[in-house]
């Protein structure tokens, strides 16, 4: 019996070690596989083909058989070499941290690999702005088209404000819907301060820094006038950089009139030269598909379940915050 007990104990240890090794090997292999897998996938949709299929379907219902055959023969006579360049279509719906820039970078790189100066890029943009560094990078990605002499058109159907307008002003041609919100060339920062609440409840807050202005204002400590002044100075400097960037992209603007942090609707933005034309992205695309090859380019990032749940929660929080901030309903 003692032998069987010792043998069983030994066997259990061996099985435990084998299982542990198997788990470790599996995790290493899975990690290596993840390293080889692409972070996302590039998809191309032929919008011209979709338009032609929808058009043919409707014509088939509207025309008699003889008329439809005649119409279809005329359409088939149009050759691809008669198409006046390609139009690449992108979409950017920006969040507060401009995390969509990661996908935008991939899309820009893919288009630049095949595009010619005879082609054009249309970006459908929607953003109320966000962090400076995030939208600065997004604008820099769009500027890559201009550096390669690829015409860039940006269409704003709803909103391009603050960081959104930083991106929009890069366009060679900027379109806006009549009631799209445009502008907000300004910088804002706000934060609560809990120092009085902590002091009332005898809670000490200690903060250690090296450098006089490593931290100017804080959530929990007692803010000083000197710290506030420094923080305000940093905001003003950021605003100057923002204005300089807009001025370089759209020199026709009167910055003293438009760089006040205000926003305007499309009609007003056209008068102020913030945009070049009043139209929607739908109108622009419907005109383009008649005589051009129009391709919708999208880079879809792969996300795990935890990331999807986290992003959903962040989107809900951002929506609630925006509604609390915006008191104007239309």
Secondary structure, 3 states (H helix, E strand, C coil): CHHHHHHHHHHHHHHHHHHHHHHHHHHHHHHHHHHHCCCEEEEEEEHHHHHHHHHHHHHHHHCCHHHHHHHHHHHHCCCHHHCCCEEEEEEEECCCCCCCHHHHHHHHHHHHCCCCCCCEEEEEEEECCCCHHHHHHHHHHHHHHHHCCCEEEEEEEEEEECHHHHHHCCCCEEEECCCCEEECCCCCCCCCCCHHHHHHCCCCCCCCCCCCCCCCCCCCCCCCHHHHHHHHHHHHHHHHHHHHHHHHHCCCCCHHHHCCCCEEEHHHHHHCCCCCEECCHHHHHHHHCCCCEEEEEEEEECCCHHHHHHHHHHHHHHHHHHHHHCCCCC
